[in-house]
Amino acid sequence: MKIRSMIAIPTAAILLGACGGPAVYEDESFSESSPYARRYPTDAAVTCIAARQVLLSQGYGLTEETNYSIKGIKAYQPDDDEHLTLELTVVCMDRKEGGSMAYANAVQTAYALKASSSNAGLSVSGVGSISLPWTSNGDTLSKKAAETVAKPEFYERFFNLLGKMLN
């Protein structure tokens, strides 16, 4: 019994330690300057109408809309076995000093094509089950990764076009 517990405790500690990944939240700075936000002289409803126009003008399909938020998605297929989506969320808020703030967040999601196959079977009560030689092959998309787009240049391009739409 003692030998088992001497082996089990270190093994459990190693397995639990392996579950942890990098603590990405430790790099969050929460600074006042942010590439994800921009001030505009118009009220939030007008800013969001312009943001909607920006997304539509760039080929995004709108998936969610309110007066003060928009979510759009655009799909890419860089090669036969890979599919990417870029989902851009924009939230517009009035400022008590006047004007509005537009907040944008983009998430890129990658999918990989996975081959799958299945066989058909038949079960009849009282007779038993029969396996039939019919097979079905199909491909499915499997999610590989999702990550917030962190490049300030991406948001700069978005906010610049938003500003032009407001003029």
C-alpha positions in Angstrom: 0.0 0.0 0.0 2.7 2.5 0.8 4.5 1.9 -2.4 1.4 2.7 -4.4 0.8 6.0 -2.6 4.5 6.9 -3.0 4.1 6.5 -6.8 0.6 7.9 -7.0 1.3 11.2 -5.3 4.2 12.3 -7.5 2.4 11.1 -10.6 -0.7 13.1 -9.7 1.4 16.2 -9.1 3.1 15.9 -12.5 -0.2 15.4 -14.3 -1.8 18.4 -12.6 1.2 20.5 -13.3 1.0 19.6 -17.0 -2.6 20.9 -17.2 -1.6 24.5 -16.8 -0.8 26.6 -19.9 0.7 30.1 -20.2 -1.1 32.7 -18.1 -1.9 35.1 -21.0 -3.7 37.5 -18.7 -0.4 38.5 -17.0 0.5 40.5 -20.1 -2.7 42.6 -20.0 -1.7 46.2 -19.3 -5.1 47.9 -19.2 -3.5 51.2 -20.3 -5.4 54.4 -21.2 -4.2 54.3 -24.8 -5.6 51.4 -26.8 -5.7 50.4 -30.4 -9.2 49.0 -29.9 -11.0 52.4 -29.3 -11.4 55.7 -31.1 -13.3 58.9 -30.3 -15.7 60.5 -32.8 -17.6 63.8 -32.8 -20.9 62.1 -33.7 -23.4 60.4 -31.3 -23.1 56.6 -30.8 -26.1 55.8 -33.1 -24.6 57.7 -36.0 -21.1 56.2 -35.3 -22.6 52.7 -35.4 -24.4 53.3 -38.7 -21.1 54.3 -40.2 -19.4 51.2 -38.7 -22.1 49.1 -40.3 -21.3 50.7 -43.6 -17.6 50.1 -43.2 -18.2 46.4 -42.5 -20.5 46.0 -45.5 -18.2 47.9 -47.8 -15.4 45.5 -47.0 -17.3 42.3 -47.6 -18.3 41.4 -44.1 -21.6 39.6 -43.5 -23.5 41.1 -40.6 -24.5 38.4 -38.0 -25.7 40.6 -35.1 -27.0 44.2 -35.1 -28.4 46.6 -32.5 -28.4 50.4 -32.5 -25.1 50.4 -30.6 -23.3 47.3 -31.7 -22.5 45.3 -34.8 -20.9 42.0 -35.4 -19.6 41.0 -38.8 -17.8 38.0 -40.2 -15.7 37.4 -43.3 -14.5 34.0 -44.5 -11.2 33.1 -46.1 -9.8 29.9 -47.6 -6.0 30.1 -48.0 -5.8 26.5 -49.2 -8.0 23.4 -49.7 -7.5 22.1 -46.2 -7.8 25.3 -44.2 -10.6 27.8 -43.5 -10.3 31.1 -41.6 -12.9 33.4 -40.3 -12.4 37.0 -39.2 -15.2 38.2 -36.8 -15.2 41.9 -36.0 -17.4 43.3 -33.2 -17.9 47.0 -32.9 -19.6 48.7 -29.9 -20.5 52.4 -29.9 -21.1 54.4 -26.7 -22.1 58.0 -26.2 -19.6 60.1 -24.1 -20.9 62.4 -21.4 -18.6 65.1 -22.8 -20.3 64.7 -26.2 -19.5 62.6 -29.2 -19.0 58.9 -29.0 -16.5 56.1 -28.6 -16.2 53.2 -31.0 -14.7 50.0 -29.6 -13.6 47.3 -32.0 -12.4 43.7 -31.4 -11.5 41.2 -34.1 -11.1 37.5 -33.6 -9.5 35.2 -36.2 -10.5 31.6 -36.0 -8.8 28.8 -37.9 -10.4 25.5 -39.0 -8.8 22.4 -40.5 -10.5 19.9 -42.8 -10.7 16.5 -41.2 -11.7 13.3 -43.1 -14.3 11.1 -41.5 -16.1 7.9 -42.5 -19.0 5.8 -41.2 -20.6 2.4 -41.8 -24.3 1.7 -41.8 -25.9 -0.9 -39.5 -29.4 -2.2 -39.1 -31.0 -3.7 -36.0 -34.3 -5.6 -36.3 -36.1 -6.7 -33.1 -36.3 -10.4 -32.9 -33.9 -11.0 -35.8 -30.7 -9.3 -34.6 -28.4 -6.8 -36.1 -27.0 -6.8 -39.5 -24.0 -4.8 -40.7 -24.4 -3.5 -44.2 -21.4 -2.7 -46.5 -22.6 0.8 -47.2 -20.0 3.4 -46.2 -20.1 7.1 -46.2 -17.1 9.3 -46.4 -17.3 13.0 -45.5 -15.1 15.9 -44.5 -15.7 18.1 -41.5 -14.2 21.4 -40.4 -12.5 21.1 -37.0 -11.7 24.3 -35.0 -7.9 24.6 -34.6 -7.4 28.0 -32.9 -9.0 31.4 -32.2 -7.1 34.5 -31.4 -7.8 38.2 -30.9 -6.2 40.3 -33.7 -3.7 42.3 -31.8 -2.0 44.3 -34.6 -2.7 48.0 -34.1 -2.4 48.6 -37.9 -5.6 46.5 -38.5 -7.6 48.7 -36.1 -6.0 51.9 -37.5 -7.3 51.0 -41.0 -10.8 50.2 -39.7 -11.0 53.4 -37.6 -9.6 55.6 -40.4 -12.3 54.3 -42.8 -14.9 54.8 -40.1 -13.8 58.4 -39.8 -14.1 58.9 -43.5 -17.6 57.4 -43.5 -18.6 60.0 -40.9 -17.5 63.0 -42.9 
